[in-house]
Amino acid sequence: MSLAVASSDRLVTGVQRVRGTVRVPGDKSVSHRAALFNALGDGVARITNFSSGADCGSTLKCLQQLGVNLRHDRDWVELQGRGLRGLQEPDDVLDCGNSGTTMRLLSGILAGAGLFAVLSGDASLRRRPMARVAEPLRHAGALINGREGGSLPPLAIGPSQPLKATEHRPEVASAQVKSALLLAGLYADGVTRVVERAATRDHTERLLRAMGATVRTEATTVSVEPVERLECVDVEVPGDFSSAAFWLVLGVLHPNAEVRIQNVGLNPTRTGLLTILERMGASVQVDNARDVAGEPVADLVATSSRLRGTQVGGDLVPLAIDEISLVALLGLFAEGETVVSDAAELRGKESDRLAVVADGLSALGGDITATNDGWRIRASRLERGRAESQADHRMAMLFALAGAVGGGAEIGGADSVAISYPSFWADLERLTSDRA
């Protein structure tokens, strides 16, 4: 059961059982893209099951500043597309809040459209690296300035000539970087190609194709042709796999658990955690598999499991980048040693997740050591302690699970869960209540 401690803290105590059914918020990645891309289309789009998190709210506010007429009520959005060249120059700074997706994807759109705009955000976002987007966009002819040579926000994007068709080879596999470059490529003077080190989530490619763009994928190379127009499309957003992942982990870790998560998006470029759970011997069942608007969807059922240690690295990491932190917790309950590598990307998230995970789980009694690009984790008995989330929503939810399956946890910065999952605490309370 979770109990309030202070306005930004939370105390989660160990629980006797985990039972129930939960429906997670709409997928953040799909929600961002459904709003941003339809703003560039011709026509009207209705987006249902839109993410309730603050990040996607930041995207909507930025679009309104760019002249997009939209209505938003609870979990739906209706917007009037302005066409590829119909966005208006904003009269104030675009506040992206805590959302790296908003800033990076808008950078690609605005650079391609040739609008002047300044993109900023909260203190956390202003520390996040943007050179990986800004530099390839500059190479294509975009005018982008920022702090520390354009590597940190705020970013100032200026009007430029039509962008050049370019082949990009990002050093880090990142769906946000790929998406920004493909969006800019819609405005280029020829075919734009992005050659990735490893495949990343493909929501951008799927939605752009549905709107009429010519997008081709061959192995890890994605190309897009410039277009004159896109057609608005209605989108039913599937449940967010990254949010569902917390309940999957809670279900397999607790010794008296059965959790069903309904309507979860199972895009194969997002579900690396399912592969990891299978390797570790977890019991996760896929029910009612179906296809919704081009995205695979199903219900997932997680039950108490006996886990074994594993190694996670290489091409699997980009397919589970937002869930990799959960592997550290899984490893504390697995036989043998669990090693995570090739995850240095986590240092540039809302917090340095490699350090925050190691510090927080160690404070709760976990045997975990941070490395340059991951962790080494060994089976441990978790005790009550205090873990600092550093205002990182995924860290706060991770430590909540650690408290529920261990001896309890006092979590600093717990209110940050509103960034992606405002009803997290209520869902945790319901699943772990004796009345569940």
C-alpha positions, 0 to 999 in steps of 0.5 A: 500500500502507498501512503503520502509522506510529503507533497513530493514524497511517497511511502510504499510499504511491502504488500501481501498480494498483487491482484487485479486488472489495469488499463494503462494510459495511451502510448506516449510515443504514438500520442506525440506523433499522432498530434504532431503529424496530423498538424501537418496534414490536410483535414481533421483528425480525431485521436482517441485514448490520447496519453494523459501524461504531462509530456503529451500535454506539452506537445499540444500546447506547442502546437496551439502556439504554432496556430493549430486549432484543436480541442482536447478533453480527457483522453481525446483530441480533435485537431484541424491540420494546417498542411506541411507549410501552414504552421505559424511563427510562434510569438513566444518561446515554445515550452516543451516542459519535460518532454524530449520527444516534443523538443526533438520532433519539433526541431525536425518539423520547424527546421524543415518548414523554415520557421523561426522558433525558440524551443525550451523546457524545464530545468531537466530538459535544458540539461538533455543533449540535443546535439544528436538532433541539431548537428545532422539537421545543420548538415542538411542546411538547417539553422539551429543555435543553442547553448554550448555550441547548439548542444543544449536547450534552449534551441533557436531555429531560424528560417533557412533555404530548403533542406538538402537530401542527406544520408544520416548515420546517428551514432546512437540508436534513437527513435527520437533522432530518427523521427526528427530527421525523417520529418525534416526530410519531408521538406528536403530537395530529395530522398533523405536516408537514416542509417541506424546502428540498430533498429528503433521503434517505428511508430513514425514510419507507420504513421507517415505511411498511413498519411500518404508519405513514401517511407521505405525500410530496408534492414536498419536504413529508413528513407523518406521522399519529400511530399507536397501534402499529407492526409490527416488520419484518425488514430486510436492510441494503444495502451503504453507498453512502457507504462504496462511494463511496471505492472508486468514486473510487479506481477512476475516479482511478487510471490502472490500475484496475477495482473492483467493489463488490457489493450497494450500496444505490442509494436515489435520495436518496443517490446524488448522487455518481453524478450528479456522476461522470457529469457529470465523465465518469467510467466507472461501470457499474451491474450486477445491479440489483435490489430488496431490502426496498423499497430499490434495490440493485446492483453498481457497477464503476468503471474508470480515467477522464479527468475534466472539471471541473464545478460542484456546488451547489443541490439536488444537495448534500443528495443527496451530503452525505456524499460531497461531500468526495470531489468535492474530490479528483476536482477535483484530477484533472479538466481545468479548474476544479471549484467546490463551493457550498451545502455549508456544512452540512459545517462542522457534521459530525464536523469542519469538513470544508470546512477540513479538506479544504482544509488536508489536500489543500493539504498534499499539493500540491493546488490547492484554496481553501476558500470560505464554502460550498465549494471552488474546485479546480484540477488538481494533481500530488499529492506526499507530505505529512502530512494531519490528519483531525482524527479524522474518519473520512471525512477519514481515508479521503479522505486515504488515497485521495489518498495512493494516487493521488498521491505518498503521505500520512501521515494523522493520526487514521487509526484513526477509520475504525472509526467507519463502516468498520472493515475499510477499511484491509484492503480498501484493502490488498487492492485495491492489492496487487500480488497483487490 
